Amino acid sequence: MSVTSPASTKPAFLLLEDGTFFNGISFGAEGTRGGEICFNTGMTGYQEVFTDPSYTGQLLIMNTAYVGNYGVKKEDVESSSVKIRGLICKNISERYSRMQASGDLADYLRDNNIVALEGVDTRALVQHIRNKGTMNGIISTEFNDIVRLRERLKLVPQMSGLDLSQEVSTNEAYTYGSPDATWRVAVLDFGLKQSMLRNFAERQVYLKIFPAHSSVQEMLAFKPDGFFVSNGPGDPAAMDYAVQSLKDILATGIPMFGICLGHQLLARTQGIPTFKMHHGHRGLNHPVKNLLTGKSEITTQNHGFVVDGTVAAQTPHVEITHLNLNDGTIEGLRLTNKPAFSVQYHPESTPGTFDSRYLFDEFITMMQAHKH
Amino acid sequence: MPCDSSIQSVLIIGSGPIVIGQACEFDYSGSQAARSLREEGIRVTLINSNPATIMTDHIVADKVYLLPLTVESIEQILDENQIDAVLPTMGGQTALNLAKECDELGVWERFNVRLIGVDIKAIDKAEDREKFRQWMIELGVPVAQASIANSLLEGKEIAQRIGIPIVIRPSFTLGGTGGGLVFEKEKLDAALERGLSASPIHEVLVEQAVMGWKEFELELLRDAADNVVIICTVENFDPMGVHTGDSITVAPAMTLSDTAFQLMRNTAIKMMRDLGNFAGGCNVQFALNPETEEIIAIEINPRVSRSSALASKATGYPIAKIAAKLAIGYTLDELKNPIIQDTSAYFEPALDYVIVKMPRWNFDKFKGADDTLGFQMKSVGEVMGIGRSFPEALQKACQSLENNATGLSFISTARLKPEELIETLKTPKWDRVFRIKEALSVGISIKTLRELTQIDRWFLYQIQDIVKLEKKISELRHLGELDEELMWEAKQMGFSDDQIAEQLRDCSADEVYEARKKMGIRRVYKMVDTCSAEFEAKTPYFYSTFERPATKENGSTLHG
């Protein structure tokens, strides 16, 4: 609310590709940022969301009425920096309440050089995106004339056909967890979230995280009991090198588990296409049914591309294991001739429910079965 | 699991008279349940002793019995009708007690009637304080520390271990006679002695008083296949120590991090899965220590309640309607979200607005009644405000109280001096939120208010924002000076035209309305759709608010 801090009443603007123009108030860094616009319906965990590498290149709308109420905390991050390109919300609490917090969200965004808008009719904006589909947009604290904004907006690349994972993958391989742990897992990093590593380490796994372009030979030198293929931003159709790496991994016969982008890449190794969704799934409340157990789970999701369900159903050696209860899209699959499975959603959650953590246990079981 | 086809005819037990602590919320859930069952072609028979309800209207149920809520009445109904099952979770504690009594007397068995939606054992486990404590300890869920003492010395030892403040609860006394809160060490001995002598067996429970911890409620649904969803998380503005029925409550939770929320969610699911056979709506309450973010379980209610009626309105998700379907065997994943219609009922609503519930008391009608708020509920009703910000929702709720409040600027009680305000704020009373606003207006600090009331800083900051804006308006000399920016801000923070006029002192509410209309500041209507606009809702409801319109390049405007 602007009464709390007169300095924050600096106007800021949002222009969408289709010419829709919104006024807002700036509370982040100064500047102009373009990207694909998307929305997240989660009501908690804004800091974890903002630091999730899968949001690279995106202007994020938070649907919920407030962000910033409980400040920011050093530990509540999914990577070393803020990954969203810009933020659009209804209200920011510059004064927060949490004894464990290390600072307020507005400062944190400014420190991370993120342009952020509040005071936007986010509901009208979300409805517009829902009806018209995902599109590019530009936010600015500098320009308020549509002509200038439009010029800048033209320079923003389309998400389809974009390989962004190299931007967020690690440059050097590194290890995580205890070398004395029971299991060794090689992680192919396309923009992974920290909580994935934590979930493995908690289950007695020693991990080595490899850059996106690593070869299977390099990874085999770690003597892994399993391979994990991470989430990440961008279009899986633009990542043929990664599909080849996954094929090489499958050829070793060593168990493999993929999440989100990792799931889409696994599908592509089987010749199943992926396509861009109308406006994606982003939030903490997406219902998924496990077809193997009949049980359902509330999942965290963040994806704009999806595996083609019709082709998947007809592909040999591919079994659909999980379905989205809202729109019937593919949420999980496994190969019947190889020890490999993947899910579209985020079992590590953070933010989100613990309903799907069992998938990490299933991967351990798979490695166990493979070893004996 | 599909609907159980052996159930053709269901008896719903109502909640009887409206009393303080049990109001018309059960009429709301009972009517919803009756409609929900009839949709499935099930014949619904209803018993209630209160004719002044919606549920006893002939269009709600197939057959209505206006009879006393007694075992004899139930026997009469079962005699006259072929009833397959009874649904006792819609009529509050009254209905559950009657169902239990009938169960103990073997009535259900004799007429071959099944209890659906709940398990008698589950009720016992949840309602009996000591059984609940033992159950939580076995389950590994933290609860308030407590121990039994049979002597003054034992009591003092326990108090020493737990630390003051403590609650003393004498065993086997009526209505908690002889019990109480101890805040000061000097008063411990006297309080223990009073408690011990009040108990016929000279026994007291010495319990940790988690005063000042934050209080949260989760509304859940569980089906027979063990699927659980959290429909709504409600945060109490008033910390532990004030009955939730007498607390201002807010949805969604405003000051809860994802880590703390997931801890509550996991714990609530664990409790619910261990409850026994249960399919329907349930409420779990937690207290959270703001210093450590540790939580303790306060209670679990395996039935729809006042809170679930509120959660239904707050989210748009009809809890009682779905709970009734779960009771007859459906699972959540096979039902549709009734508001959106083509998405699943198995999901957790997302809100893009703020809900504030305020209780309404009638102390002026109960001369001599103690207006201090505590463990026993004293309000006679409640109002709910919806807005796109907390100040807007709070002020809308105040405006709905029908007590001359035009917002937080309550004017019908005498103004107090700062020292009087500090004194009065030490004790939670019905007008506390108005007194907090008054205190902030006269410059009492957030820190002092936090110490006095233990209310979370975030809420106090929000009230301070209202105070600052009110001051800004009152400093203007006339309506002409109130510019467009300030008008937007005032309307978005829930200031009514009346309230603005009161602050300006030179114009009427109508003049304020005309002035803002000229500025293009008009109400827009937003949906309560369960999904914060992610899907197109077929049967939502609406609330009004103020939002700046977006524009299209052709100059037209876009509204949500």
Boltz contact constraints between the chains, C-beta under 6 A:
constraints:
  - contact:
      token1: [A, 1]
      token2: [B, 465]
      max_distance: 6.0
  - contact:
      token1: [A, 3]
      token2: [B, 465]
      max_distance: 6.0
  - contact:
      token1: [A, 3]
      token2: [B, 468]
      max_distance: 6.0
  - contact:
      token1: [A, 3]
      token2: [B, 469]
      max_distance: 6.0
  - contact:
      token1: [A, 4]
      token2: [B, 465]
      max_distance: 6.0
  - contact:
      token1: [A, 19]
      token2: [B, 552]
      max_distance: 6.0
  - contact:
      token1: [A, 19]
      token2: [B, 553]
      max_distance: 6.0
  - contact:
      token1: [A, 20]
      token2: [B, 550]
      max_distance: 6.0
  - contact:
      token1: [A, 20]
      token2: [B, 552]
      max_distance: 6.0
  - contact:
      token1: [A, 20]
      token2: [B, 558]
      max_distance: 6.0
  - contact:
      token1: [A, 21]
      token2: [B, 551]
      max_distance: 6.0
  - contact:
      token1: [A, 22]
      token2: [B, 550]
      max_distance: 6.0
  - contact:
      token1: [A, 23]
      token2: [B, 548]
      max_distance: 6.0
  - contact:
      token1: [A, 41]
      token2: [B, 350]
      max_distance: 6.0
  - contact:
      token1: [A, 41]
      token2: [B, 532]
      max_distance: 6.0
  - contact:
      token1: [A, 41]
      token2: [B, 534]
      max_distance: 6.0
  - contact:
      token1: [A, 43]
      token2: [B, 252]
      max_distance: 6.0
  - contact:
      token1: [A, 44]
      token2: [B, 258]
      max_distance: 6.0
  - contact:
      token1: [A, 44]
      token2: [B, 261]
      max_distance: 6.0
  - contact:
      token1: [A, 45]
      token2: [B, 258]
      max_distance: 6.0
  - contact:
      token1: [A, 63]
      token2: [B, 352]
      max_distance: 6.0
  - contact:
      token1: [A, 63]
      token2: [B, 532]
      max_distance: 6.0
  - contact:
      token1: [A, 64]
      token2: [B, 352]
      max_distance: 6.0
  - contact:
      token1: [A, 65]
      token2: [B, 352]
      max_distance: 6.0
  - contact:
      token1: [A, 65]
      token2: [B, 353]
      max_distance: 6.0
  - contact:
      token1: [A, 65]
      token2: [B, 354]
      max_distance: 6.0
  - contact:
      token1: [A, 65]
      token2: [B, 388]
      max_distance: 6.0
  - contact:
      token1: [A, 69]
      token2: [B, 254]
      max_distance: 6.0
  - contact:
      token1: [A, 69]
      token2: [B, 255]
      max_distance: 6.0
  - contact:
      token1: [A, 69]
      token2: [B, 458]
      max_distance: 6.0
  - contact:
      token1: [A, 70]
      token2: [B, 255]
      max_distance: 6.0
  - contact:
      token1: [A, 70]
      token2: [B, 257]
      max_distance: 6.0
  - contact:
      token1: [A, 90]
      token2: [B, 388]
      max_distance: 6.0
  - contact:
      token1: [A, 91]
      token2: [B, 389]
      max_distance: 6.0
  - contact:
      token1: [A, 95]
      token2: [B, 461]
      max_distance: 6.0
  - contact:
      token1: [A, 97]
      token2: [B, 255]
      max_distance: 6.0
  - contact:
      token1: [A, 97]
      token2: [B, 456]
      max_distance: 6.0
  - contact:
      token1: [A, 97]
      token2: [B, 457]
      max_distance: 6.0
  - contact:
      token1: [A, 97]
      token2: [B, 458]
      max_distance: 6.0
  - contact:
      token1: [A, 99]
      token2: [B, 290]
      max_distance: 6.0
  - contact:
      token1: [A, 99]
      token2: [B, 291]
      max_distance: 6.0
  - contact:
      token1: [A, 121]
      token2: [B, 547]
      max_distance: 6.0
  - contact:
      token1: [A, 121]
      token2: [B, 560]
      max_distance: 6.0
  - contact:
      token1: [A, 123]
      token2: [B, 352]
      max_distance: 6.0
  - contact:
      token1: [A, 123]
      token2: [B, 526]
      max_distance: 6.0
  - contact:
      token1: [A, 123]
      token2: [B, 533]
      max_distance: 6.0
  - contact:
      token1: [A, 123]
      token2: [B, 560]
      max_distance: 6.0
  - contact:
      token1: [A, 124]
      token2: [B, 550]
      max_distance: 6.0
  - contact:
      token1: [A, 124]
      token2: [B, 558]
      max_distance: 6.0
  - contact:
      token1: [A, 124]
      token2: [B, 559]
      max_distance: 6.0
  - contact:
      token1: [A, 124]
      token2: [B, 560]
      max_distance: 6.0
  - contact:
      token1: [A, 126]
      token2: [B, 533]
      max_distance: 6.0
  - contact:
      token1: [A, 127]
      token2: [B, 533]
      max_distance: 6.0
  - contact:
      token1: [A, 127]
      token2: [B, 560]
      max_distance: 6.0
  - contact:
      token1: [A, 285]
      token2: [B, 347]
      max_distance: 6.0
  - contact:
      token1: [A, 285]
      token2: [B, 348]
      max_distance: 6.0
  - contact:
      token1: [A, 285]
      token2: [B, 350]
      max_distance: 6.0
  - contact:
      token1: [A, 287]
      token2: [B, 344]
      max_distance: 6.0
  - contact:
      token1: [A, 287]
      token2: [B, 346]
      max_distance: 6.0
  - contact:
      token1: [A, 287]
      token2: [B, 347]
      max_distance: 6.0
  - contact:
      token1: [A, 289]
      token2: [B, 333]
      max_distance: 6.0
  - contact:
      token1: [A, 296]
      token2: [B, 227]
      max_distance: 6.0
  - contact:
      token1: [A, 296]
      token2: [B, 333]
      max_distance: 6.0
  - contact:
      token1: [A, 296]
      token2: [B, 346]
      max_distance: 6.0
  - contact:
      token1: [A, 298]
      token2: [B, 348]
      max_distance: 6.0
  - contact:
      token1: [A, 325]
      token2: [B, 333]
      max_distance: 6.0
  - contact:
      token1: [A, 325]
      token2: [B, 344]
      max_distance: 6.0
  - contact:
      token1: [A, 325]
      token2: [B, 346]
      max_distance: 6.0
  - contact:
      token1: [A, 326]
      token2: [B, 343]
      max_distance: 6.0
  - contact:
      token1: [A, 326]
      token2: [B, 344]
      max_distance: 6.0
  - contact:
      token1: [A, 351]
      token2: [B, 258]
      max_distance: 6.0
  - contact:
      token1: [A, 354]
      token2: [B, 266]
      max_distance: 6.0
